[in-house]
């Protein structure tokens, strides 16, 4: 014979939390200057600072922060613009001063520091970090767990694999380190394999492919395939074949310049 169960009354803490989650946090009550245009959906607990403009159709997840002022700046001092149809997933933090195009997407827990120029249809994967004063062209893809340091340039269509690390300091902790920050330049449609490391000021040429786990210490020619530590040219992308016989050449449709 079963013992009748008693219905439990909700605890005060649970009632308070549920009530709090039904209201956007920092959106309807955000400081003056924050604005959005026909947003598609803002989840509770979104914090948007002043002088932020978000285009129509945006989807903003919980615990997202947009317009965070960098050290030495006041909230709202730097304008932040995000284009239409953005999908910004939970726990993403976007600092102030960013100019971001249409179709921007982040995974969960992404950090985008201040004063970057980001084109249309850019995607940044979960737990990746993009530091400040970075330029990301149209269609750039940065996969999960990647690091892009200050003063890096990723041109249109560049692809950064998961866990890849770009660097910008030749001698860490040197007294002059901040005066010689030089991020890599990843040219159009170049691809960086998973867990590769790109040293400061290195240029990866157009359509080039960096093999997974490589350490790139010198410039890579256009259309070259490099691998190893240190990375060496092993072939060109025109010599690559599909291991699954789905097509003859994996990059035969790449644009030549």
N, C-alpha and C positions, 0 to 999 in steps of 0.2 A: 504494500500500500504506500503510495507516494505521499510525502509530506507537502502540504500546500505551500507554495512559495509566496513570499510577500513582495509586493512592488515597492521598490526603493524610491524615495524622494530624491530628486536631483540635488547634488551638493551646491552650496552657494557659489563656490569657485567655478563649477561647470556652467551654471546659469550665467554668470558674469562673462565667462569666456565666449559662450555661444552668442550672447547679446552683442558682444564686441565684434564678433566676426560677421555680423549681419550689416555692418556699416563700413564703408571704405575708410581706411586709416590714412589720414594725411592727404586725401584727395578732395572731398567736398569741403574739408576744413583746412586745406593747404594754404600757405601764405599767399598773399596777393602776387599776381604775376604768373602763376602756373596756369596753363591753359591746354585744352585738348579740343580737337575738332571731330565731332561725331565718332567718338571712340567705339570700337566694337565690344569691348568688355574689359573692365578693370576689376580685378579680384579684391577682396578685403585686404587691409593692411598694406596698401601701396603708399609709399611716401614720395611725393613729388615736390621739389623745391620751387621757389619763384623763378620766373624767366625761363620756363620750360615750355616748348611748343611740341605737341605730338599730333601727327596727321591723322586723318580719319581711318577707321577700320583697325585700330590697334587692339591687340590682346595683351594685357599686362597681368602677369601672375602674382601670386602672393609674395609679400616680403621683398618686393622690388623697390629699389631706391633710384630715383632719377634726378640729376641736378646737384649731386653732392659737391659742395665747394671744396676745392683743394686747399691745402694749407697756405695761409697768407691771403686768401680771398674770402669775400663775404658771400653768404647765400644770395643767389640771384645776380651777382656781379657779372658772371659770364653767361651769355645766352646759350641755351641747349636746344637743338632742333632735331627731331626725329620724324622722318617722312611717313607716308601713308602705309597702312597694312603691316605694321611692325608686329612681331610676335616675340615678346620679352618674357621669358619663363622665370619661375620663382627664384628668389634669392639673388637675382642679377643686380649689380650695382653699376650705374653709369654716372660718372662724374660730370661736372658742369663744363660747358665750353665745347662739347662735341657737336659736330654737324654730320648728321647721319641721313642717308638717302632712304628711298622707299624699299619696302620689302625686307627690312632688317630683321634678323632672327638671332636669338640667343638660346643656348641650352640653359640648364639650371646652374646657378652659382657662378655666373660669368662676371668678371671684373673688367670694366672699360674705364681707364683713367681719363684725365681731362685733355681738352683741346686737340682732339683727333679729327681727321677728315676721313669720312667713311662713305663709300659710294652706295649705289643701289644694289639690292639683292645680295647683301653680304650676310654670311652666316658664321657665328662663333659658337663652338661647341661647349658643352658643360665643363665647368671648372677651368676654363682657359682664361688667361690674363693678357690683356692688351694694355701696355703702358701708355704714357702720354706722348703727344706730338708724333703720332704715327699716322701714316697715310695708307688707307686701304682702298684699292680701286673697286670698280664695279665687279660683282660676281665673285669676290674673294670668298674662299671657304677655309675656315680654321677649325680643325676638329678638336675633340675633347682633350683637355689636359695639356694644351700647348701654351707656350710663353712667347710673346712678341714684345721686345723691349722698346724703350724710347728711341725715336728718330729712325725707326724702320720704315721701309717703303715696300708695300706689296701691291704690285700693279694688277690690272684687270685680269680676272680669271686665275690668279695664283691660288694654289692649293697647299695647305699645310696639314700634314698628317697628325694623328693623335700622339701626344707626348713629345712632339718636336719642340726644340728649344733654340730660339734665335738669341744671340748675345750682342752686347754693344760696348763692352769695356775690355780693352786689351790687357790691362794690368789692374785687377781689382784692388781697392784700398790705396792705390797710388795717390799722393797728394793732389795731383792734377787730373784725377780720373774723370771728374765731372766736366772738365774742359775738352775731353777728347771722346765723348760718347758718339759712336758711329754705329748705327744699326745696319743690318744687312739690307740689300735691295733684292727683292724677288721679282724678276721681270715677268711679263705677261705669260700666263698659262704655265709657268714653271710649277713643278710639283716637288714637295719635300716629304719624303717617306717617314713613317712612324719612328719616333725616338731618335731622329737625326738631330745633330747639333750643328748650327751654322755660326761661325765665328764673326766678330765685329767687322763691319765695312766690306764684307764679302758680297759680290754680285752673282746671283744665279741667273744665267742667261735665259732668254725666251724659250719656252717649250722644253727646257731641260728637266731632267728627272734625277732626284737625289735618292739613292737607295736607303732602305730602312736601316737605322742604327749608324749611319755614316757620320763622320766628323769632317766638316768641310772647312778647310783652312785657306783655300785660294779661290779665286773667281772660277766660275763654271761656264764654259762656252755655251752658246745657244744650241739647243737640241741634243746636248750631250747627256749621257747617262754616267753618273759617278757613283762609286760605292767604296766602302772601306774606311779605315782610320790610319792615316789621313786619307780622305777620299781621292780617288784617281779616276780618270776617264776610262771606262771599259768598253763603251760603244756609243752609238747614237740612237735616238729613239726610232729612227728609220729602220734600224736593224732588229728591233724588238718584234717578237711574234707572240700570238695569243696562246697560252698553254692549254686552253680548253677548246681550241679550234672553232671559236665563235666568229672570228673574222681573221683576215690575213695579217693585218697590222693594227695594233691597238691605237696608234696615234696617226693613222693615215689621213684622217680628216683635219689634223691640226693645221692652222693657218701658217703659211710661210710668209716671211717678210723679205 
